Amino acid sequence: MNFFVEGLQGSGKSTLLQRLSELYPDHMAIREGDYSPIELAWCAYVDEDKYDEILETYSDIREEIEKKSFVDISDKAKRVICYTQIITDVPGFHKNLEQYEIYNNRIPYDEFKDIVLKRYRGWHNNTADDHLKDDYLKEAQKKELIFECSLFQNIIEDMILFRCASDEEIIGFYKEVREVLQDKDYHIFYLKADDVRRNLAVIRKERSDDQGNELWFPLMMGYFNECPYSKERGLSGEEDLIKHFIHRQELELRICREVFPDKCTVITSKNYSDDNLIIELY
């Protein structure tokens, strides 16, 4: 059984992933920003020619880039670069590689959809392929996995905020996801925030530096204020962001009910026991 850990930002996904890792020590945890056989958040997705160009452009940190780069399990002609895990002061490096992410409407919808569905379909299907030279890839293909926000968050934020998709269009997309996952053994744990406003206040404090300066919230606010969805509707500021999070959670819970009713356990954010994590699985 593989697990997807889902919920709004600050709902406790990382904590739940850690607890599941303790309960299921034979599983491999895939955290946000790690190389994942399905998720591409915080990763550049490029072909071989572009990869070689990046290595040449940043030859001074070539070794660091190669250490955080992987042949894509679902498409041997592609490379996945976990660039946010590369610590460097090379000017413009992270900003440059950001342009090669697939989210935030950086690529046409048909291409985006094809990549996402292909990666869901290909996961655990290529175990014997010769191109899996990397030990990490081999382990990821053989083990049962625990994924952090690899099913809802980044895809739904992309579709709402940057493609301005309707709820029905997003639900239709997830019906296709369900279809391509039909041969996989998986279960979704959805962390429902009962008070989104309070939840946001907590994570604003948690994601601040030692002097109390907020690190995450200004970035989140800029991301929301500048997206096409907000600009089309004249939205900005904390109140509109909270309304967006409330809407997103309602939509994700609807997807759980309508698309994954037999594959999902909804638990209250930061208020659950170990029994909640095993009772409906076995």
Beta strands, then each sheet from edge to edge (+ up, - down):
strand 1: 2-7
strand 2: 28-30
strand 3: 44-47
strand 4: 69-71
strand 5: 78-81
strand 6: 145-148
strand 7: 186-192
strand 8: 264-268
sheet 1: 2+ 6+ 1+ 7+ 8+
sheet 2: 3+ 5- 4+
end
